[in-house]
Amino acid sequence: MKEVIIYTDGACSGNPGPGGYGTVLIHNETRKELSGGYRDTTNNRMEMMAVIKGLEALKQPCKVKVYSDSKYVVDAIEKGWLYNWRKNNWIKSNKEKALNVDLWKRMLELMVKHDVSFNWVKGHHENEENNRCDQLAVLASKQSELPEDIRE
């Protein structure tokens, strides 16, 4: 299996507001950058979209290390919350409906195709790739004529 590293970040000007995602994929010496945005979204949705777009870019099953500064994304997966929400019909332990179910479902579908681990990195710090993702996300959020973020 190919080993791929994916760095991700999301940005939002207002929450909700215009937002963007940035993704950097690295395999050996090959590097690919992805970005995009939506006119009315949330930071958490953009953090998730960065992961989704990275996983969607993979053309075959891979061993993937995802690096994100989003505790929301990393903890939901690594602490098993996401799987409990799904098992409980998208209801969290506090009996509230889980948010962003449409994107969680997309992410889960992509994750079964790969061997994925999630790792938290401190945002806006010394991680060059995370900082690059932030730049990509902010630039994408400032594009004119951003599409609508269609939510379930």
C-alpha positions as CSV (number, residue, x, y, z in Angstrom):
1,M,0.0,0.0,0.0
2,K,1.2,3.5,-0.8
3,E,1.8,5.7,2.2
4,V,0.4,9.2,1.9
5,I,0.5,12.1,4.4
6,I,-2.4,14.5,4.2
7,Y,-2.3,17.9,6.0
8,T,-5.5,19.8,6.3
9,D,-7.0,23.0,7.5
10,G,-10.2,25.0,7.3
11,A,-10.9,28.7,7.7
12,C,-14.0,30.8,8.0
13,S,-14.5,34.5,8.1
14,G,-17.3,34.6,10.6
15,N,-18.8,31.4,11.8
16,P,-21.0,30.9,9.7
17,G,-19.6,33.0,6.9
18,P,-17.4,32.6,3.8
19,G,-15.0,29.7,4.3
20,G,-12.3,27.7,2.7
21,Y,-10.3,24.5,3.0
22,G,-6.7,23.7,2.2
23,T,-5.2,20.3,1.8
24,V,-1.6,19.1,1.1
25,L,-1.0,15.5,0.0
26,I,2.5,14.1,0.1
27,H,3.7,10.8,-1.2
28,N,7.5,10.4,-1.3
29,E,8.6,13.4,-3.4
30,T,5.2,14.0,-4.9
31,R,3.1,16.9,-3.5
32,K,-0.3,18.0,-4.4
33,E,-2.2,21.0,-3.0
34,L,-6.0,21.4,-3.1
35,S,-8.3,24.2,-2.0
36,G,-11.8,25.5,-2.3
37,G,-14.5,27.4,-0.5
38,Y,-18.1,28.1,0.1
39,R,-20.0,31.4,0.7
40,D,-21.9,30.5,3.8
41,T,-20.4,27.7,5.9
42,T,-18.7,27.0,9.3
43,N,-15.1,26.4,10.3
44,N,-15.9,22.8,11.4
45,R,-17.4,22.0,8.0
46,M,-14.3,23.4,6.2
47,E,-12.0,21.4,8.5
48,M,-13.9,18.3,7.5
49,M,-14.0,19.2,3.8
50,A,-10.2,19.5,3.8
51,V,-10.0,15.9,5.0
52,I,-12.7,14.7,2.6
53,K,-11.0,16.4,-0.5
54,G,-7.7,14.8,0.5
55,L,-9.1,11.3,0.7
56,E,-11.1,11.8,-2.5
57,A,-7.9,12.6,-4.3
58,L,-6.5,9.2,-3.7
59,K,-6.9,6.9,-6.7
60,Q,-6.2,3.6,-4.9
61,P,-6.3,2.3,-1.3
62,C,-3.5,3.8,0.7
63,K,-2.1,3.9,4.2
64,V,-2.9,7.5,5.2
65,K,-1.7,9.7,8.0
66,V,-4.0,12.8,8.3
67,Y,-2.7,15.8,10.2
68,S,-5.2,18.4,11.3
69,D,-5.3,21.2,13.9
70,S,-9.0,20.5,14.4
71,K,-9.7,18.8,17.7
72,Y,-13.3,18.4,16.5
73,V,-12.2,16.2,13.6
74,V,-9.4,14.3,15.3
75,D,-11.1,13.6,18.6
76,A,-14.4,12.6,16.9
77,I,-12.5,9.8,15.1
78,E,-9.6,8.9,17.4
79,K,-11.8,8.9,20.5
80,G,-14.6,7.0,18.8
81,W,-17.3,9.6,19.1
82,L,-18.1,9.4,15.4
83,Y,-18.8,5.7,15.5
84,N,-21.0,6.1,18.6
85,W,-23.0,8.9,16.9
86,R,-23.5,6.7,13.9
87,K,-24.5,3.7,16.0
88,N,-27.0,5.9,17.9
89,N,-28.6,7.3,14.7
90,W,-26.5,10.5,14.8
91,I,-27.4,11.4,18.4
92,K,-24.6,12.4,20.7
93,S,-24.2,11.2,24.3
94,N,-25.8,14.4,25.5
95,K,-28.9,13.5,23.5
96,E,-28.4,16.3,21.0
97,K,-28.3,15.7,17.2
98,A,-24.8,15.4,15.8
99,L,-23.8,18.3,13.5
100,N,-22.5,18.0,10.0
101,V,-23.8,14.4,9.5
102,D,-23.7,14.8,5.7
103,L,-19.9,15.3,5.9
104,W,-19.3,12.7,8.5
105,K,-21.1,10.1,6.3
106,R,-18.9,11.2,3.3
107,M,-15.8,10.9,5.4
108,L,-16.7,7.5,6.8
109,E,-17.3,6.2,3.2
110,L,-13.9,7.3,2.2
111,M,-12.1,6.0,5.3
112,V,-13.2,2.4,4.7
113,K,-11.3,2.5,1.4
114,H,-8.0,3.3,3.2
115,D,-6.0,2.6,6.3
116,V,-6.4,6.1,7.9
117,S,-5.0,7.5,11.2
118,F,-5.7,11.0,12.4
119,N,-3.1,13.1,14.2
120,W,-3.6,16.5,15.9
121,V,-1.1,19.3,15.2
122,K,-1.1,22.7,16.9
123,G,-2.4,25.3,14.4
124,H,-0.7,28.5,13.5
125,H,2.5,27.2,15.0
126,E,5.7,25.7,13.6
127,N,4.3,23.1,11.3
128,E,5.1,24.3,7.8
129,E,2.5,22.1,6.1
130,N,-0.3,23.1,8.4
131,N,0.6,26.7,7.9
132,R,0.5,26.2,4.1
133,C,-3.0,24.6,4.4
134,D,-4.1,27.6,6.4
135,Q,-2.9,29.9,3.6
136,L,-4.7,27.9,1.0
137,A,-7.9,27.8,3.1
138,V,-7.9,31.6,3.8
139,L,-7.2,32.4,0.1
140,A,-10.0,30.1,-1.0
141,S,-12.4,31.7,1.5
142,K,-11.8,35.1,-0.2
143,Q,-12.6,34.0,-3.7
144,S,-15.4,35.8,-5.4
145,E,-18.6,33.9,-6.4
146,L,-18.1,31.0,-3.9
147,P,-20.6,28.2,-4.3
148,E,-23.3,27.4,-1.8
149,D,-22.5,24.9,1.0
150,I,-25.5,22.5,0.6
151,R,-26.2,20.8,4.0
152,E,-28.5,17.9,4.9
